[in-house]
Amino acid sequence: MTGCSAYKRAVPSWFQPHPCWTTPEWQLTIPTFMSVLFFKRFLQRPFQVASILPSSQALVERVAAKMDFTHPRVIAEYGPGEGVHSREISRRMCPDSQLLLFELDPDLSRLLERQFASDPRVRVINGDAAQLPAELARRGIGQCDYVVSGIPFSILDIQKKRALLRKTYDAIAPGGSFIIYQVTNELRQHATLFQHGSSEYFLQNIPPMFITVFNKMSTRNGHSHPVPAPAARVPVNHLA
């Protein structure tokens, strides 16, 4: 049995690498180089990266399924890393949607920019997730429909955690959602600004993850409704 065959048998089918990650000659492509960089960043900053492996395709699809892509959306992602969730989100988005990627690591940011260079709907911001409200204002966008996050909230001190939750809540339009995937589910006890939250423990990932959706309810006739509402938006080429 060859090494490659052994690998394919050892790894569950839901965690097979994306076919574009390597060429038949095993030459490096942007995705494979990003995976190597992702692993290096985990070794250098394990608490910031939080996982030794990027999300499985099964997890990526489950997270994306929490969003409604039938209308143009404004979506922000905290800590996209090598872009596995970003690729799936951009694949599902309408032409008039926008995706803002907030990545702290400058090398990963540059590679994300290369990866999405031909997609005007996607913008990479090399900066802290706390910049979201300012970035929305800079681009003339009212609020987001969804914020997706894989950053390890559990390592943030309580004040930073609450401050980011407040900024995230304020940046989401009524009816929108904050969607997180985390190794622990401790954030539920802190995200009390959101009127509703639901979690599932997803085993088809290494390591298994909690997927939690926090809803910012929209109120009509005195009743709360977690129905996504399109956020204010501008043309996708308005700002670089």
Backbone torsions as a table, in degrees:
resi	resn	phi	psi	omega
1	MET	NA	129.3	180.0
2	THR	-73.8	164.4	179.2
3	GLY	-61.1	-40.5	-179.0
4	CYS	-66.0	-42.8	178.8
5	SER	-63.5	-41.0	178.7
6	ALA	-62.6	-39.7	178.6
7	TYR	-61.9	-45.5	-176.7
8	LYS	-65.9	-32.2	178.1
9	ARG	-76.7	-33.5	-176.1
10	ALA	-74.7	-32.2	-176.4
11	VAL	-94.5	132.3	178.6
12	PRO	-56.1	151.7	-176.4
13	SER	-59.9	-29.7	-178.5
14	TRP	-75.4	-6.0	179.7
15	PHE	-116.6	19.6	177.4
16	GLN	-67.2	144.0	179.6
17	PRO	-61.9	153.6	175.2
18	HIS	-62.5	138.1	-177.3
19	PRO	-58.9	-22.4	-179.6
20	CYS	-85.2	-0.6	-176.5
21	TRP	-68.6	-30.4	178.3
22	THR	-140.4	158.7	172.9
23	THR	-93.6	168.7	177.7
24	PRO	-56.9	-26.8	-179.5
25	GLU	-88.9	6.0	-179.9
26	TRP	61.3	32.3	174.5
27	GLN	-79.4	151.4	-179.7
28	LEU	-71.8	135.0	170.5
29	THR	-114.7	176.3	177.6
30	ILE	-57.5	-47.1	-180.0
31	PRO	-60.5	-41.8	-179.6
32	THR	-67.3	-40.5	178.8
33	PHE	-62.7	-39.2	178.3
34	MET	-64.8	-36.4	178.3
35	SER	-65.3	-40.6	176.0
36	VAL	-61.9	-44.0	179.6
37	LEU	-64.8	-38.9	178.0
38	PHE	-59.1	-45.0	179.3
39	PHE	-64.1	-42.0	178.6
40	LYS	-62.7	-41.1	179.6
41	ARG	-65.3	-34.3	176.8
42	PHE	-63.8	-42.2	179.6
43	LEU	-65.3	-36.7	-178.5
44	GLN	-77.9	-41.1	-175.6
45	ARG	-136.6	70.8	-174.0
46	PRO	-60.9	-32.4	-178.2
47	PHE	-77.0	-27.2	178.6
48	GLN	-79.3	-41.4	-178.4
49	VAL	-79.9	-37.7	170.3
50	ALA	78.6	-23.1	-179.8
51	SER	-140.8	143.1	-179.2
52	ILE	-76.9	-19.5	-178.7
53	LEU	-125.2	147.0	171.3
54	PRO	-63.0	164.1	179.9
55	SER	-59.8	145.1	175.3
56	SER	-69.7	159.6	177.8
57	GLN	-62.3	-33.6	178.7
58	ALA	-64.1	-42.3	177.9
59	LEU	-66.5	-42.3	179.3
60	VAL	-57.3	-45.6	-178.7
61	GLU	-68.6	-36.4	179.6
62	ARG	-67.5	-41.3	178.2
63	VAL	-64.7	-44.8	-179.8
64	ALA	-62.7	-31.5	-179.3
65	ALA	-67.8	-13.4	178.2
66	LYS	-78.8	-5.9	-177.7
67	MET	-112.1	151.0	177.4
68	ASP	-100.0	115.1	-177.1
69	PHE	-104.9	15.4	-177.8
70	THR	-75.7	-12.7	177.6
71	HIS	-128.4	161.3	174.3
72	PRO	-59.7	136.4	-177.0
73	ARG	-129.9	154.9	167.0
74	VAL	-108.0	120.4	-175.9
75	ILE	-127.1	136.2	173.9
76	ALA	-115.9	144.7	176.8
77	GLU	-127.2	127.6	176.0
78	TYR	-92.6	126.9	175.5
79	GLY	63.8	57.1	-178.9
80	PRO	-67.5	-17.6	178.8
81	GLY	61.8	-120.6	-179.5
82	GLU	-88.5	-1.5	170.8
83	GLY	95.0	18.9	-177.7
84	VAL	-65.2	-41.9	176.5
85	HIS	-73.1	-37.6	-179.6
86	SER	-59.2	-41.5	-179.0
87	ARG	-63.4	-43.2	-179.1
88	GLU	-68.3	-41.0	178.7
89	ILE	-62.5	-47.2	-178.8
90	SER	-64.6	-33.0	178.6
91	ARG	-64.8	-34.6	-176.3
92	ARG	-89.9	-17.7	-173.1
93	MET	-68.8	151.3	171.8
94	CYS	-70.3	160.1	179.7
95	PRO	-58.1	-31.4	-177.8
96	ASP	-92.5	8.8	178.3
97	SER	-79.5	166.9	176.2
98	GLN	-135.3	142.1	178.5
99	LEU	-128.5	119.5	179.3
100	LEU	-107.0	120.8	-177.1
101	LEU	-105.7	120.1	-179.9
102	PHE	-105.3	106.2	-177.2
103	GLU	-125.8	123.6	-178.4
104	LEU	-73.2	-36.7	-174.7
105	ASP	-73.1	121.2	-177.0
106	PRO	-64.7	-35.1	179.4
107	ASP	-68.7	-44.4	177.1
108	LEU	-64.3	-37.1	178.1
109	SER	-61.1	-44.0	179.8
110	ARG	-63.6	-39.7	179.8
111	LEU	-70.2	-35.5	174.6
112	LEU	-63.7	-40.4	178.0
113	GLU	-61.4	-41.0	177.1
114	ARG	-65.3	-41.5	-176.8
115	GLN	-63.9	-38.6	-176.6
116	PHE	-107.5	20.9	-176.8
117	ALA	-58.6	-30.1	-176.5
118	SER	-94.9	4.4	-178.5
119	ASP	-113.5	102.6	-176.3
120	PRO	-69.1	-10.2	179.7
121	ARG	-79.2	-17.1	-173.2
122	VAL	-107.6	129.9	176.4
123	ARG	-124.8	134.2	179.5
124	VAL	-103.9	125.2	177.7
125	ILE	-112.8	114.0	178.1
126	ASN	-81.6	86.2	-176.5
127	GLY	-174.0	177.6	-177.7
128	ASP	-70.9	147.7	177.8
129	ALA	-60.9	-25.2	179.7
130	ALA	-64.4	-12.4	177.7
131	GLN	-77.8	-4.2	-174.1
132	LEU	-52.9	-52.5	-179.2
133	PRO	-58.1	-42.4	179.9
134	ALA	-66.0	-38.1	-179.5
135	GLU	-68.4	-39.5	176.6
136	LEU	-62.0	-45.0	180.0
137	ALA	-63.4	-40.2	-179.6
138	ARG	-61.4	-32.9	-177.2
139	ARG	-94.4	2.7	179.6
140	GLY	71.5	26.8	179.7
141	ILE	-101.8	133.0	180.0
142	GLY	-66.6	-67.3	-178.7
143	GLN	-147.8	169.9	177.0
144	CYS	-91.2	154.7	169.0
145	ASP	-84.5	-38.0	-179.3
146	TYR	-141.5	145.2	167.0
147	VAL	-123.3	126.5	179.7
148	VAL	-112.0	136.9	-176.8
149	SER	-143.5	134.6	171.7
150	GLY	-118.2	5.9	-179.1
151	ILE	-68.8	144.1	-176.8
152	PRO	-76.7	89.0	-179.2
153	PHE	-59.1	-27.7	-175.1
154	SER	-63.2	-21.8	-178.8
155	ILE	-89.6	-10.0	179.9
156	LEU	-77.4	143.4	175.7
157	ASP	-69.3	160.7	-169.1
158	ILE	-59.2	-37.6	-178.4
159	GLN	-68.6	-44.1	177.7
160	LYS	-64.5	-39.0	-179.7
161	LYS	-62.0	-48.5	-178.8
162	ARG	-68.0	-36.5	178.9
163	ALA	-64.9	-42.4	179.4
164	LEU	-68.3	-38.2	176.9
165	LEU	-62.2	-41.1	178.7
166	ARG	-63.8	-45.4	179.5
167	LYS	-64.7	-38.1	178.8
168	THR	-65.6	-46.3	179.3
169	TYR	-58.8	-46.9	-178.4
170	ASP	-65.0	-28.0	-177.2
171	ALA	-82.3	-13.5	-177.2
172	ILE	-93.2	134.0	178.6
173	ALA	-69.7	149.2	173.9
174	PRO	-53.9	132.7	-175.3
175	GLY	93.4	-8.4	-180.0
176	GLY	-88.3	-177.7	-174.4
177	SER	-141.3	150.0	171.1
178	PHE	-108.7	116.1	-173.2
179	ILE	-114.1	121.6	-178.6
180	ILE	-123.7	149.7	169.8
181	TYR	-127.0	122.4	-171.4
182	GLN	-142.1	154.6	175.9
183	VAL	-69.4	-35.5	177.0
184	THR	-113.0	166.4	-179.9
185	ASN	-113.7	25.9	-174.4
186	GLU	-69.1	-19.1	-176.8
187	LEU	-66.6	-22.5	-178.3
188	ARG	-59.2	-32.9	-178.3
189	GLN	-74.4	-15.8	-178.6
190	HIS	-103.0	-24.6	-174.3
191	ALA	-85.0	52.9	-175.7
192	THR	-78.3	-9.6	176.2
193	LEU	-65.5	-32.6	-177.7
194	PHE	-79.5	139.1	-173.4
195	GLN	-77.6	-18.4	-177.4
196	HIS	-151.9	141.4	176.6
197	GLY	-144.7	140.8	177.1
198	SER	-135.8	141.6	-175.6
199	SER	-127.4	153.0	168.7
200	GLU	-138.6	149.1	178.5
201	TYR	-99.4	114.0	-171.6
202	PHE	-102.2	115.6	-173.5
203	LEU	-87.9	-17.5	-175.1
204	GLN	-83.9	52.8	177.8
205	ASN	-156.2	154.9	175.8
206	ILE	-117.9	108.5	-4.5
207	PRO	-79.0	168.1	173.8
208	PRO	-57.9	150.9	-174.8
209	MET	-129.9	148.1	165.5
210	PHE	-86.1	128.3	171.7
211	ILE	-106.5	119.2	-178.0
212	THR	-124.0	134.3	177.8
213	VAL	-114.1	117.2	175.2
214	PHE	-100.9	124.4	-177.7
215	ASN	-101.1	134.6	170.3
216	LYS	-97.2	107.5	-169.5
217	MET	-73.1	143.0	170.4
218	SER	-96.8	142.4	-175.7
219	THR	-111.9	125.8	175.8
220	ARG	-135.1	129.8	179.2
221	ASN	56.4	34.8	177.2
222	GLY	80.3	4.3	-179.3
223	HIS	-119.9	149.3	-179.3
224	SER	-91.3	139.3	-178.9
225	HIS	-136.4	119.4	179.5
226	PRO	-86.0	46.6	-177.8
227	VAL	-93.8	123.8	-179.1
228	PRO	-57.8	134.9	177.5
229	ALA	-121.0	133.1	-179.8
230	PRO	-58.0	136.5	178.7
231	ALA	-85.0	163.3	174.7
232	ALA	-62.7	139.6	-175.0
233	ARG	-143.8	163.9	177.3
234	VAL	-125.7	166.5	177.3
235	PRO	-54.1	143.7	-173.5
236	VAL	-64.8	-21.9	179.3
237	ASN	-97.9	17.6	-177.6
238	HIS	-63.1	-41.9	-179.7
239	LEU	-137.1	150.1	176.7
240	ALA	-83.8	NA	NA
